[in-house]
Amino acid sequence: MGKGDKKSRRGKITIGTYGVRRPRKKAKAQPKVATAKTKAKPTSTIAKAAKTAAKPKATPKKKAATKKDDKK
């Protein structure tokens, strides 16, 4: 009853097989994909436009004055 025993758990791990003493792990349940019956609520285009309009646009930063401009 050790690494060479085909019927023990340790032996199955060593050999790399599965069976009653070493069952395979069950696969996790995968989330269901939205189908035609269970569609998400459609969002209106007005609501989408309001969300995009609410974000302020980034303004470019002014360049720092160079040494040549300071000497003039």
KEKOLDREN-138703 format. One record per atom (N, C-alpha, C): residue in three letters; x, y, z; residue number from 1. Coordinates in pm, 1 decimal, padded with zeros to 6 digits. Layout:
# KEKOLDREN-138703
<atom aa="ALA" u="X" v="Y" w="Z" i="NUM"/>
...
END
This chain:
# KEKOLDREN-138703
<atom aa="MET" u="00083.4" v="-00117.7" w="00000.0" i="1"/>
<atom aa="MET" u="00000.0" v="00000.0" w="00000.0" i="1"/>
<atom aa="MET" u="00087.5" v="00123.6" w="00000.0" i="1"/>
<atom aa="GLY" u="00123.0" v="00162.6" w="-00117.5" i="2"/>
<atom aa="GLY" u="00209.3" v="00278.5" w="-00131.6" i="2"/>
<atom aa="GLY" u="00202.4" v="00332.3" w="-00272.2" i="2"/>
<atom aa="LYS" u="00312.9" v="00384.4" w="-00316.4" i="3"/>
<atom aa="LYS" u="00316.9" v="00447.2" w="-00447.7" i="3"/>
<atom aa="LYS" u="00297.0" v="00348.1" w="-00561.5" i="3"/>
<atom aa="GLY" u="00328.8" v="00224.7" w="-00540.5" i="4"/>
<atom aa="GLY" u="00314.4" v="00126.1" w="-00647.0" i="4"/>
<atom aa="GLY" u="00178.2" v="00057.7" w="-00648.9" i="4"/>
<atom aa="ASP" u="00097.0" v="00079.3" w="-00546.2" i="5"/>
<atom aa="ASP" u="-00032.7" v="00012.6" w="-00535.5" i="5"/>
<atom aa="ASP" u="-00135.4" v="00083.9" w="-00623.1" i="5"/>
<atom aa="LYS" u="-00186.9" v="00013.4" w="-00721.8" i="6"/>
<atom aa="LYS" u="-00282.2" v="00072.3" w="-00815.8" i="6"/>
<atom aa="LYS" u="-00418.0" v="00102.0" w="-00752.7" i="6"/>
<atom aa="LYS" u="-00448.1" v="00037.6" w="-00639.7" i="7"/>
<atom aa="LYS" u="-00579.5" v="00055.1" w="-00577.4" i="7"/>
<atom aa="LYS" u="-00582.1" v="00166.6" w="-00473.1" i="7"/>
<atom aa="SER" u="-00467.4" v="00214.6" w="-00428.2" i="8"/>
<atom aa="SER" u="-00464.7" v="00318.8" w="-00325.5" i="8"/>
<atom aa="SER" u="-00463.7" v="00457.5" w="-00389.9" i="8"/>
<atom aa="ARG" u="-00500.3" v="00556.5" w="-00310.8" i="9"/>
<atom aa="ARG" u="-00504.1" v="00694.4" w="-00359.1" i="9"/>
<atom aa="ARG" u="-00364.7" v="00740.9" w="-00398.8" i="9"/>
<atom aa="ARG" u="-00266.2" v="00713.6" w="-00314.7" i="10"/>
<atom aa="ARG" u="-00128.9" v="00755.5" w="-00342.0" i="10"/>
<atom aa="ARG" u="-00074.6" v="00687.9" w="-00467.3" i="10"/>
<atom aa="GLY" u="-00110.5" v="00563.7" w="-00486.4" i="11"/>
<atom aa="GLY" u="-00067.4" v="00491.9" w="-00606.1" i="11"/>
<atom aa="GLY" u="-00128.9" v="00549.8" w="-00731.9" i="11"/>
<atom aa="LYS" u="-00255.4" v="00588.1" w="-00721.9" i="12"/>
<atom aa="LYS" u="-00322.1" v="00648.3" w="-00837.6" i="12"/>
<atom aa="LYS" u="-00263.8" v="00784.5" w="-00870.6" i="12"/>
<atom aa="ILE" u="-00223.9" v="00859.7" w="-00768.8" i="13"/>
<atom aa="ILE" u="-00160.0" v="00989.2" w="-00792.5" i="13"/>
<atom aa="ILE" u="-00027.5" v="00969.1" w="-00863.9" i="13"/>
<atom aa="THR" u="00049.9" v="00870.4" w="-00818.8" i="14"/>
<atom aa="THR" u="00179.9" v="00841.4" w="-00878.9" i="14"/>
<atom aa="THR" u="00164.5" v="00796.5" w="-01024.4" i="14"/>
<atom aa="ILE" u="00069.6" v="00705.4" w="-01047.8" i="15"/>
<atom aa="ILE" u="00048.1" v="00652.8" w="-01182.6" i="15"/>
<atom aa="ILE" u="-00019.8" v="00756.2" w="-01271.9" i="15"/>
<atom aa="GLY" u="-00105.7" v="00841.6" w="-01209.8" i="16"/>
<atom aa="GLY" u="-00175.9" v="00944.6" w="-01285.7" i="16"/>
<atom aa="GLY" u="-00309.7" v="00898.1" w="-01338.7" i="16"/>
<atom aa="THR" u="-00374.0" v="00806.9" w="-01264.6" i="17"/>
<atom aa="THR" u="-00504.1" v="00757.9" w="-01307.4" i="17"/>
<atom aa="THR" u="-00610.1" v="00800.6" w="-01206.3" i="17"/>
<atom aa="TYR" u="-00735.8" v="00779.0" w="-01241.7" i="18"/>
<atom aa="TYR" u="-00848.3" v="00811.6" w="-01155.6" i="18"/>
<atom aa="TYR" u="-00929.4" v="00686.1" w="-01131.2" i="18"/>
<atom aa="GLY" u="-01016.6" v="00690.3" w="-01030.8" i="19"/>
<atom aa="GLY" u="-01099.8" v="00575.4" w="-00998.8" i="19"/>
<atom aa="GLY" u="-01183.0" v="00604.5" w="-00875.5" i="19"/>
<atom aa="VAL" u="-01228.7" v="00497.0" w="-00808.7" i="20"/>
<atom aa="VAL" u="-01312.9" v="00510.7" w="-00690.2" i="20"/>
<atom aa="VAL" u="-01235.7" v="00579.4" w="-00577.9" i="20"/>
<atom aa="ARG" u="-01111.7" v="00543.2" w="-00559.2" i="21"/>
<atom aa="ARG" u="-01031.3" v="00600.5" w="-00451.6" i="21"/>
<atom aa="ARG" u="-00983.6" v="00742.4" w="-00481.5" i="21"/>
<atom aa="ARG" u="-00980.6" v="00778.3" w="-00609.7" i="22"/>
<atom aa="ARG" u="-00936.5" v="00913.0" w="-00648.8" i="22"/>
<atom aa="ARG" u="-01028.1" v="00964.7" w="-00759.1" i="22"/>
<atom aa="PRO" u="-01145.5" v="01016.3" w="-00719.9" i="23"/>
<atom aa="PRO" u="-01238.7" v="01065.0" w="-00822.0" i="23"/>
<atom aa="PRO" u="-01192.1" v="01198.7" w="-00879.8" i="23"/>
<atom aa="ARG" u="-01238.5" v="01227.8" w="-00999.0" i="24"/>
<atom aa="ARG" u="-01205.0" v="01354.8" w="-01062.9" i="24"/>
<atom aa="ARG" u="-01285.2" v="01466.7" w="-00997.4" i="24"/>
<atom aa="LYS" u="-01229.3" v="01587.7" w="-00999.4" i="25"/>
<atom aa="LYS" u="-01300.3" v="01702.4" w="-00944.1" i="25"/>
<atom aa="LYS" u="-01412.7" v="01740.8" w="-01039.6" i="25"/>
<atom aa="LYS" u="-01526.5" v="01777.9" w="-00982.0" i="26"/>
<atom aa="LYS" u="-01639.3" v="01820.0" w="-01064.4" i="26"/>
<atom aa="LYS" u="-01612.5" v="01958.9" w="-01118.3" i="26"/>
<atom aa="ALA" u="-01655.7" v="01981.4" w="-01241.5" i="27"/>
<atom aa="ALA" u="-01637.7" v="02112.3" w="-01304.1" i="27"/>
<atom aa="ALA" u="-01732.0" v="02212.3" w="-01238.7" i="27"/>
<atom aa="LYS" u="-01684.4" v="02334.6" w="-01223.1" i="28"/>
<atom aa="LYS" u="-01766.9" v="02439.3" w="-01163.9" i="28"/>
<atom aa="LYS" u="-01877.8" v="02476.2" w="-01261.5" i="28"/>
<atom aa="ALA" u="-01992.5" v="02513.2" w="-01206.1" i="29"/>
<atom aa="ALA" u="-02105.1" v="02553.3" w="-01289.8" i="29"/>
<atom aa="ALA" u="-02070.7" v="02685.4" w="-01357.6" i="29"/>
<atom aa="GLN" u="-02084.0" v="02688.5" w="-01490.6" i="30"/>
<atom aa="GLN" u="-02054.0" v="02808.0" w="-01565.5" i="30"/>
<atom aa="GLN" u="-02176.3" v="02897.8" w="-01569.0" i="30"/>
<atom aa="PRO" u="-02157.7" v="03030.7" w="-01565.1" i="31"/>
<atom aa="PRO" u="-02272.8" v="03120.6" w="-01569.1" i="31"/>
<atom aa="PRO" u="-02343.4" v="03110.5" w="-01703.5" i="31"/>
<atom aa="LYS" u="-02474.7" v="03124.5" w="-01698.3" i="32"/>
<atom aa="LYS" u="-02554.2" v="03113.9" w="-01820.1" i="32"/>
<atom aa="LYS" u="-02537.5" v="03239.0" w="-01904.4" i="32"/>
<atom aa="VAL" u="-02532.6" v="03218.6" w="-02034.1" i="33"/>
<atom aa="VAL" u="-02521.1" v="03328.8" w="-02128.0" i="33"/>
<atom aa="VAL" u="-02661.7" v="03376.8" w="-02159.9" i="33"/>
<atom aa="ALA" u="-02679.6" v="03507.9" w="-02175.8" i="34"/>
<atom aa="ALA" u="-02811.8" v="03563.9" w="-02204.7" i="34"/>
<atom aa="ALA" u="-02861.5" v="03509.2" w="-02338.4" i="34"/>
<atom aa="THR" u="-02981.7" v="03458.5" w="-02336.8" i="35"/>
<atom aa="THR" u="-03042.2" v="03404.8" w="-02458.2" i="35"/>
<atom aa="THR" u="-03155.6" v="03495.9" w="-02502.1" i="35"/>
<atom aa="ALA" u="-03227.9" v="03455.8" w="-02602.6" i="36"/>
<atom aa="ALA" u="-03337.7" v="03536.8" w="-02653.7" i="36"/>
<atom aa="ALA" u="-03445.7" v="03556.2" w="-02547.6" i="36"/>
<atom aa="LYS" u="-03466.8" v="03457.1" w="-02463.2" i="37"/>
<atom aa="LYS" u="-03570.5" v="03467.0" w="-02361.1" i="37"/>
<atom aa="LYS" u="-03527.3" v="03557.7" w="-02246.1" i="37"/>
<atom aa="THR" u="-03401.2" v="03553.5" w="-02209.4" i="38"/>
<atom aa="THR" u="-03353.6" v="03630.2" w="-02094.7" i="38"/>
<atom aa="THR" u="-03261.1" v="03742.1" w="-02139.5" i="38"/>
<atom aa="LYS" u="-03314.7" v="03836.5" w="-02215.0" i="39"/>
<atom aa="LYS" u="-03235.7" v="03950.2" w="-02259.9" i="39"/>
<atom aa="LYS" u="-03227.1" v="04053.0" w="-02148.9" i="39"/>
<atom aa="ALA" u="-03118.6" v="04125.4" w="-02149.5" i="40"/>
<atom aa="ALA" u="-03104.9" v="04235.7" w="-02055.4" i="40"/>
<atom aa="ALA" u="-03193.6" v="04349.9" w="-02101.7" i="40"/>
<atom aa="LYS" u="-03234.0" v="04435.7" w="-02008.7" i="41"/>
<atom aa="LYS" u="-03319.3" v="04547.5" w="-02043.6" i="41"/>
<atom aa="LYS" u="-03243.5" v="04641.3" w="-02137.5" i="41"/>
<atom aa="PRO" u="-03305.1" v="04676.7" w="-02250.2" i="42"/>
<atom aa="PRO" u="-03236.9" v="04767.0" w="-02342.6" i="42"/>
<atom aa="PRO" u="-03231.7" v="04907.6" w="-02283.9" i="42"/>
<atom aa="THR" u="-03117.0" v="04971.5" w="-02296.5" i="43"/>
<atom aa="THR" u="-03102.7" v="05107.4" w="-02247.1" i="43"/>
<atom aa="THR" u="-03136.6" v="05203.5" w="-02359.5" i="43"/>
<atom aa="SER" u="-03197.7" v="05312.4" w="-02325.3" i="44"/>
<atom aa="SER" u="-03237.5" v="05408.3" w="-02427.2" i="44"/>
<atom aa="SER" u="-03115.7" v="05486.3" w="-02475.4" i="44"/>
<atom aa="THR" u="-03125.2" v="05539.2" w="-02595.2" i="45"/>
<atom aa="THR" u="-03014.6" v="05616.0" w="-02651.6" i="45"/>
<atom aa="THR" u="-03000.3" v="05749.3" w="-02580.0" i="45"/>
<atom aa="ILE" u="-03108.1" v="05799.6" w="-02524.2" i="46"/>
<atom aa="ILE" u="-03102.4" v="05926.2" w="-02450.8" i="46"/>
<atom aa="ILE" u="-03018.1" v="05909.5" w="-02325.2" i="46"/>
<atom aa="ALA" u="-03037.1" v="05796.8" w="-02255.6" i="47"/>
<atom aa="ALA" u="-02960.3" v="05771.9" w="-02134.1" i="47"/>
<atom aa="ALA" u="-02812.5" v="05755.6" w="-02166.9" i="47"/>
<atom aa="LYS" u="-02781.7" v="05691.2" w="-02277.9" i="48"/>
<atom aa="LYS" u="-02642.6" v="05674.1" w="-02318.3" i="48"/>
<atom aa="LYS" u="-02579.6" v="05808.1" w="-02352.4" i="48"/>
<atom aa="ALA" u="-02654.5" v="05894.9" w="-02421.1" i="49"/>
<atom aa="ALA" u="-02602.9" v="06025.5" w="-02458.7" i="49"/>
<atom aa="ALA" u="-02578.7" v="06111.1" w="-02334.7" i="49"/>
<atom aa="ALA" u="-02665.7" v="06099.8" w="-02235.4" i="50"/>
<atom aa="ALA" u="-02649.9" v="06177.3" w="-02112.7" i="50"/>
<atom aa="ALA" u="-02524.3" v="06133.9" w="-02037.0" i="50"/>
<atom aa="LYS" u="-02494.5" v="06005.8" w="-02036.5" i="51"/>
<atom aa="LYS" u="-02375.7" v="05956.0" w="-01967.3" i="51"/>
<atom aa="LYS" u="-02248.7" v="06006.5" w="-02033.8" i="51"/>
<atom aa="THR" u="-02246.3" v="06006.1" w="-02167.0" i="52"/>
<atom aa="THR" u="-02127.1" v="06049.7" w="-02237.5" i="52"/>
<atom aa="THR" u="-02110.7" v="06200.5" w="-02229.8" i="52"/>
<atom aa="ALA" u="-02220.4" v="06275.8" w="-02226.8" i="53"/>
<atom aa="ALA" u="-02213.0" v="06420.6" w="-02220.6" i="53"/>
<atom aa="ALA" u="-02171.3" v="06467.9" w="-02081.3" i="53"/>
<atom aa="ALA" u="-02195.8" v="06388.7" w="-01979.4" i="54"/>
<atom aa="ALA" u="-02164.7" v="06428.2" w="-01843.1" i="54"/>
<atom aa="ALA" u="-02015.2" v="06430.0" w="-01816.7" i="54"/>
<atom aa="LYS" u="-01937.8" v="06355.7" w="-01891.7" i="55"/>
<atom aa="LYS" u="-01793.6" v="06349.9" w="-01869.4" i="55"/>
<atom aa="LYS" u="-01726.6" v="06472.7" w="-01932.1" i="55"/>
<atom aa="PRO" u="-01649.1" v="06548.4" w="-01854.3" i="56"/>
<atom aa="PRO" u="-01579.7" v="06663.7" w="-01912.6" i="56"/>
<atom aa="PRO" u="-01462.7" v="06616.8" w="-01998.1" i="56"/>
<atom aa="LYS" u="-01438.7" v="06690.4" w="-02104.5" i="57"/>
<atom aa="LYS" u="-01328.5" v="06654.7" w="-02192.7" i="57"/>
<atom aa="LYS" u="-01198.5" v="06706.6" w="-02134.4" i="57"/>
<atom aa="ALA" u="-01094.0" v="06633.5" w="-02152.8" i="58"/>
<atom aa="ALA" u="-00963.1" v="06671.7" w="-02101.9" i="58"/>
<atom aa="ALA" u="-00904.5" v="06780.3" w="-02190.5" i="58"/>
<atom aa="THR" u="-00854.2" v="06886.6" w="-02128.7" i="59"/>
<atom aa="THR" u="-00793.1" v="06994.1" w="-02205.9" i="59"/>
<atom aa="THR" u="-00642.8" v="06971.2" w="-02208.6" i="59"/>
<atom aa="PRO" u="-00578.0" v="06999.9" w="-02321.4" i="60"/>
<atom aa="PRO" u="-00433.0" v="06978.0" w="-02328.2" i="60"/>
<atom aa="PRO" u="-00360.5" v="07079.3" w="-02240.0" i="60"/>
<atom aa="LYS" u="-00252.5" v="07036.1" w="-02177.9" i="61"/>
<atom aa="LYS" u="-00174.1" v="07123.0" w="-02092.0" i="61"/>
<atom aa="LYS" u="-00090.3" v="07218.2" w="-02176.5" i="61"/>
<atom aa="LYS" u="-00070.3" v="07338.0" w="-02123.2" i="62"/>
<atom aa="LYS" u="00011.2" v="07436.7" w="-02193.4" i="62"/>
<atom aa="LYS" u="00157.8" v="07398.7" w="-02178.8" i="62"/>
<atom aa="LYS" u="00233.0" v="07426.0" w="-02283.1" i="63"/>
<atom aa="LYS" u="00374.4" v="07394.5" w="-02280.1" i="63"/>
<atom aa="LYS" u="00447.7" v="07495.9" w="-02193.6" i="63"/>
<atom aa="ALA" u="00547.7" v="07449.5" w="-02124.9" i="64"/>
<atom aa="ALA" u="00628.3" v="07537.6" w="-02040.5" i="64"/>
<atom aa="ALA" u="00715.2" v="07626.5" w="-02128.0" i="64"/>
<atom aa="ALA" u="00740.4" v="07749.9" w="-02080.7" i="65"/>
<atom aa="ALA" u="00822.7" v="07844.3" w="-02156.6" i="65"/>
<atom aa="ALA" u="00965.9" v="07791.8" w="-02162.7" i="65"/>
<atom aa="THR" u="01025.6" v="07806.0" w="-02278.0" i="66"/>
<atom aa="THR" u="01163.0" v="07760.6" w="-02294.8" i="66"/>
<atom aa="THR" u="01258.6" v="07871.4" w="-02256.9" i="66"/>
<atom aa="LYS" u="01384.0" v="07843.1" w="-02241.9" i="67"/>
<atom aa="LYS" u="01485.4" v="07941.8" w="-02202.5" i="67"/>
<atom aa="LYS" u="01504.8" v="08046.9" w="-02311.5" i="67"/>
<atom aa="LYS" u="01487.5" v="08009.2" w="-02437.3" i="68"/>
<atom aa="LYS" u="01504.5" v="08103.6" w="-02547.1" i="68"/>
<atom aa="LYS" u="01398.4" v="08212.7" w="-02538.4" i="68"/>
<atom aa="ASP" u="01274.4" v="08175.1" w="-02499.8" i="69"/>
<atom aa="ASP" u="01166.9" v="08273.6" w="-02490.9" i="69"/>
<atom aa="ASP" u="01191.2" v="08370.4" w="-02375.4" i="69"/>
<atom aa="ASP" u="01252.6" v="08326.7" w="-02267.9" i="70"/>
<atom aa="ASP" u="01278.5" v="08410.8" w="-02151.7" i="70"/>
<atom aa="ASP" u="01382.1" v="08518.2" w="-02182.4" i="70"/>
<atom aa="LYS" u="01478.9" v="08490.7" w="-02267.0" i="71"/>
<atom aa="LYS" u="01587.5" v="08584.3" w="-02296.5" i="71"/>
<atom aa="LYS" u="01541.3" v="08701.2" w="-02384.0" i="71"/>
<atom aa="LYS" u="01439.5" v="08686.6" w="-02458.5" i="72"/>
<atom aa="LYS" u="01394.8" v="08792.8" w="-02553.0" i="72"/>
<atom aa="LYS" u="01345.2" v="08912.4" w="-02484.0" i="72"/>
END
